[in-house]
């Protein structure tokens, strides 16, 4: 039998989240249970319940961390790009897709509402912060397009989000045809990067 480990209160919670995120990418949403997680961390099967009474609570904690990493991925790409509306949109798109590609199961979980507790006060701030990045890159585009009204900004933001998000799901689900298949394929980043050129032609 595996030796059970001793953790301070906060340490166990973080160990469960960190190990659980690794297991999530290894086994997918359906393969993760609190009992399996306890065994991997090396604690009793009842220990996780002190921090996460149900799997839904644990999944919500995953999403909280996911939204933080998601926003950081977009902002990191934006920080390395020129301060220009089109380039910032392209950079945010890269960060969005890089996150989805590197953590596909977490990405799916974050946008699967029935698996998360949206009444948990911890999830709102990081989710809103991630959404704020889309506002930040979409609104200057709307202004350039002479759509600088609340309705116009919302419409451009919705277009940008739906296009990038849809592309991300097609990418991680393996639905994008490969390059070199007679001219119908597209490179994984092609569609979102081209959106800036469509909205802001030179």
C-alpha positions as a printed NumPy array, in Angstrom:
array([[  0.   ,   0.   ,   0.   ],
       [  1.298,   3.456,  -0.876],
       [  2.574,   5.434,   2.077],
       [  0.21 ,   8.267,   2.961],
       [  1.725,  11.742,   2.959],
       [  1.219,  14.511,   5.483],
       [  0.294,  17.962,   4.219],
       [ -0.417,  21.299,   5.794],
       [ -3.976,  22.463,   5.136],
       [ -3.186,  24.756,   2.187],
       [ -0.482,  22.483,   0.798],
       [ -2.871,  19.568,   0.308],
       [ -5.377,  21.73 ,  -1.536],
       [ -2.679,  22.969,  -3.926],
       [ -1.265,  19.455,  -4.321],
       [ -4.701,  18.166,  -5.262],
       [ -5.195,  20.937,  -7.821],
       [ -1.729,  20.624,  -9.351],
       [ -1.775,  16.835,  -9.533],
       [ -5.384,  16.854, -10.665],
       [ -4.605,  19.183, -13.567],
       [ -1.893,  16.773, -14.718],
       [ -4.278,  13.828, -14.425],
       [ -6.949,  15.745, -16.307],
       [ -4.685,  16.053, -19.359],
       [ -3.561,  12.433, -19.037],
       [ -6.97 ,  10.817, -18.589],
       [ -9.582,  13.355, -19.697],
       [-12.677,  14.52 , -17.869],
       [-14.231,  11.071, -17.64 ],
       [-11.129,   9.397, -16.233],
       [-10.654,  11.552, -13.155],
       [-12.179,  10.729,  -9.766],
       [-11.485,  12.004,  -6.258],
       [-10.402,   8.5  ,  -5.232],
       [ -7.873,   8.255,  -8.085],
       [ -6.563,  11.707,  -7.268],
       [ -6.126,  10.828,  -3.587],
       [ -4.168,   7.73 ,  -4.56 ],
       [ -1.888,   9.72 ,  -6.88 ],
       [ -1.216,  12.363,  -4.231],
       [ -0.669,   9.664,  -1.603],
       [ -3.396,  10.513,   0.909],
       [ -6.435,   8.653,   2.168],
       [ -9.387,   8.423,  -0.202],
       [-11.39 ,  10.67 ,   2.141],
       [ -8.751,  13.414,   2.411],
       [ -9.747,  15.388,  -0.726],
       [-13.284,  15.793,   0.616],
       [-12.045,  18.259,   3.238],
       [-11.239,  20.671,   0.401],
       [-13.493,  19.422,  -2.382],
       [-16.681,  17.756,  -1.142],
       [-17.61 ,  16.706,  -4.685],
       [-15.918,  16.323,  -8.039],
       [-17.797,  19.442,  -9.159],
       [-15.962,  21.498,  -6.516],
       [-12.642,  20.134,  -7.751],
       [-13.475,  20.834, -11.393],
       [-14.404,  24.396, -10.444],
       [-11.009,  24.84 ,  -8.781],
       [ -9.395,  23.551, -11.982],
       [-11.325,  26.118, -13.998],
       [-10.26 ,  28.937, -11.658],
       [ -6.634,  28.064, -12.302],
       [ -7.378,  27.504, -15.984],
       [ -8.801,  30.984, -16.515],
       [ -5.731,  32.502, -14.851],
       [ -3.395,  30.556, -17.134],
       [ -5.6  ,  31.327, -20.132],
       [ -5.469,  35.092, -19.59 ],
       [ -1.724,  34.906, -18.94 ],
       [ -1.174,  33.038, -22.214],
       [ -2.968,  35.745, -24.193],
       [ -1.285,  38.621, -22.36 ],
       [  2.158,  37.089, -22.741],
       [  1.692,  36.892, -26.511],
       [  0.301,  40.438, -26.622],
       [  3.254,  41.817, -24.648],
       [  5.631,  40.514, -27.322],
       [  3.632,  42.032, -30.211],
       [  3.589,  45.583, -31.617],
       [  1.102,  48.007, -30.103],
       [ -1.212,  47.962, -33.106],
       [ -4.853,  46.787, -33.158],
       [ -4.317,  44.163, -35.858],
       [ -1.108,  42.822, -34.301],
       [ -2.622,  42.736, -30.824],
       [ -5.597,  40.774, -32.18 ],
       [ -3.245,  38.319, -33.874],
       [ -1.189,  37.963, -30.694],
       [ -4.208,  37.358, -28.478],
       [ -5.355,  34.741, -30.971],
       [ -2.002,  32.991, -30.73 ],
       [ -2.16 ,  33.006, -26.949],
       [ -5.752,  31.713, -27.015],
       [ -4.898,  28.839, -29.323],
       [ -1.599,  28.025, -27.618],
       [ -3.456,  27.535, -24.354],
       [ -6.135,  25.353, -25.953],
       [ -3.522,  23.24 , -27.707],
       [ -1.354,  22.771, -24.6  ],
       [ -4.244,  22.007, -22.204],
       [ -7.132,  20.703, -24.33 ],
       [ -9.031,  18.924, -21.537],
       [ -8.805,  21.911, -19.212],
       [ -9.892,  24.193, -22.06 ],
       [-12.985,  22.051, -22.677],
       [-13.773,  21.936, -18.964],
       [-13.622,  25.727, -18.592],
       [-16.406,  26.081, -21.144],
       [-18.567,  23.167, -19.968],
       [-20.975,  25.02 , -17.716],
       [-22.766,  22.012, -16.217],
       [-19.536,  20.662, -14.717],
       [-18.707,  23.868, -12.834],
       [-20.17 ,  25.745,  -9.871],
       [-20.612,  29.266, -11.213],
       [-21.93 ,  30.381,  -7.816],
       [-18.439,  29.854,  -6.386],
       [-17.078,  33.387,  -5.815],
       [-13.57 ,  32.287,  -6.8  ],
       [-14.392,  31.621, -10.45 ],
       [-15.886,  34.967, -11.456],
       [-12.788,  37.219, -11.245],
       [-10.394,  35.058, -13.332],
       [-13.109,  34.257, -15.882],
       [-13.91 ,  37.963, -16.212],
       [-10.212,  38.8  , -16.482],
       [ -9.824,  36.367, -19.37 ],
       [-12.876,  37.815, -21.092],
       [-11.477,  41.318, -20.588],
       [ -8.555,  40.416, -22.855],
       [-11.003,  39.836, -25.712],
       [-12.603,  43.207, -25.041],
       [ -9.182,  44.829, -24.973],
       [ -8.195,  43.564, -28.418],
       [-11.636,  43.82 , -30.02 ],
       [-12.609,  47.364, -29.152],
       [ -9.723,  49.105, -30.981],
       [-10.63 ,  47.009, -34.024],
       [-14.23 ,  48.197, -33.749],
       [-13.022,  51.793, -33.558],
       [-10.919,  51.371, -36.707],
       [-13.973,  49.894, -38.418],
       [-16.037,  52.943, -37.374],
       [-18.182,  50.766, -35.129],
       [-17.234,  52.585, -31.941],
       [-20.587,  52.279, -30.17 ],
       [-21.553,  49.85 , -27.404],
       [-23.441,  47.766, -29.961],
       [-20.609,  47.893, -32.478],
       [-17.949,  46.965, -29.946],
       [-20.085,  44.072, -28.686],
       [-20.646,  42.831, -32.243],
       [-16.925,  42.843, -33.093],
       [-16.039,  41.196, -29.786],
       [-18.616,  38.475, -30.433],
       [-17.251,  37.896, -33.928],
       [-13.66 ,  37.679, -32.713],
       [-14.524,  35.347, -29.841],
       [-16.734,  32.999, -31.835],
       [-14.176,  32.743, -34.636],
       [-11.174,  32.044, -32.399],
       [-13.087,  29.814, -29.99 ],
       [-14.61 ,  27.761, -32.789],
       [-11.207,  27.379, -34.403],
       [ -9.719,  26.269, -31.079],
       [-12.308,  23.5  , -30.697],
       [-11.825,  22.34 , -34.276],
       [ -8.078,  22.26 , -33.658],
       [ -8.11 ,  20.237, -30.424],
       [-10.772,  17.88 , -31.776],
       [ -8.6  ,  17.133, -34.807],
       [-11.199,  18.445, -37.239],
       [ -8.914,  20.754, -39.225],
       [ -7.622,  19.121, -42.423],
       [ -3.832,  18.988, -42.699],
       [ -1.814,  21.232, -44.947],
       [ -0.964,  19.916, -48.367],
       [ -4.22 ,  18.054, -48.986],
       [ -4.884,  19.577, -52.373],
       [ -5.232,  23.16 , -51.201],
       [ -8.203,  22.752, -48.865],
       [ -6.24 ,  22.378, -45.636],
       [ -5.276,  25.139, -43.247],
       [ -2.397,  25.562, -40.868],
       [ -3.622,  25.539, -37.218],
       [ -3.295,  29.293, -36.696],
       [ -4.251,  30.448, -40.185],
       [ -7.918,  31.326, -39.743],
       [ -7.663,  33.43 , -36.559],
       [ -4.555,  35.242, -37.762],
       [ -6.264,  36.117, -41.035],
       [ -9.271,  37.567, -39.193],
       [ -7.272,  40.715, -38.449],
       [ -6.603,  41.177, -42.148],
       [-10.28 ,  40.698, -42.966],
       [-11.446,  43.217, -40.388],
       [ -8.612,  45.686, -40.918],
       [ -7.485,  45.455, -44.558],
       [ -4.449,  47.572, -45.343]])
